[in-house]
Amino acid sequence: MPIEEFMKQQYLTLRDEIRASKARIFIILVLGTMVIPAVGYAALASNAVFASASMPFIILVLMLAFVMEQNSIIRAGTYLKHHVEPHMEGITTWEAWLEGNKSLRDTDRYFFGTFLLVFFVFYAIGTGSALESLNGQYPEQGWYGGAAYAIGGLWFAIVLFRHWHACTATD
């Protein structure tokens, strides 16, 4: 296979990967902003202790999925910039154009930060509801839940801290 065809196929494959990641991010967004509050409310209204207790962990998994997808998009774009686009002489390539217009990528950073802020609020509310539900049903074991939610929140904060730059890079 000639190098030009190989580069073209890499570009098309990575473009499809980015498109699929964007679609998965949209699904995560819909699940997180519509389904999580509805299920959380239903769990509280029906006094389903286990459902309430599991909500903070489900929110953490959705947050991790979002970080993973965002990281995948940035990784594919970086590969395009460093390994595919240098072979495209005489034309302005997508990643080079975006790098020259940093304000165009600000929206992605704001979206990433806003999504995580909203989900941290959901996590805090879900944790409070779960602890209230656990303490009502199992008062002597409620602190186990609190410790588990604190460890889960701390673990996510560490993961986010380690991946923040990779998920919000504009160069």
SULFENHU-V342793 format. One record per backbone hydrogen bond with DSSP energy under -1.0 kcal/mol. NH is the residue of the N-H (numbers start at 0). CO is the residue of the C=O. If there is no record, write none. Layout:
BEGIN
NH&CO, NH&CO
END
This chain:
BEGIN
5&1, 6&2, 7&3, 8&4, 9&5, 10&6, 11&7, 12&8, 13&9, 14&10, 15&11, 16&12, 17&13, 18&14, 19&15, 20&16, 21&17, 22&18, 23&19, 24&20, 25&21, 26&22, 27&23, 28&24, 29&25, 30&26, 31&27, 32&28, 33&29, 34&29, 35&30, 37&33, 38&34, 39&35, 40&36, 41&37, 42&38, 43&39, 44&40, 45&41, 47&42, 48&46, 51&47, 52&48, 53&49, 57&53, 58&54, 59&55, 60&56, 61&57, 62&58, 63&59, 64&60, 65&61, 66&62, 67&63, 68&64, 69&65, 70&66, 71&67, 72&68, 73&69, 74&70, 75&71, 76&72, 77&73, 78&74, 79&75, 80&76, 81&77, 82&78, 83&79, 84&79, 86&83, 87&84, 88&86, 96&92, 97&93, 98&94, 99&95, 103&100, 104&101, 108&104, 109&105, 110&106, 111&107, 112&108, 113&109, 114&110, 115&111, 116&112, 117&113, 118&114, 119&115, 120&116, 121&117, 122&118, 123&119, 124&120, 125&121, 126&122, 127&123, 128&124, 129&125, 130&126, 131&127, 132&128, 133&129, 134&130, 135&131, 136&132, 137&133, 140&137, 143&140, 145&141, 146&142, 147&143, 148&144, 149&145, 150&146, 151&147, 152&148, 153&149, 154&150, 155&151, 156&152, 157&153, 158&154, 159&155, 160&156, 161&157, 162&158, 163&159, 166&162, 167&163
END
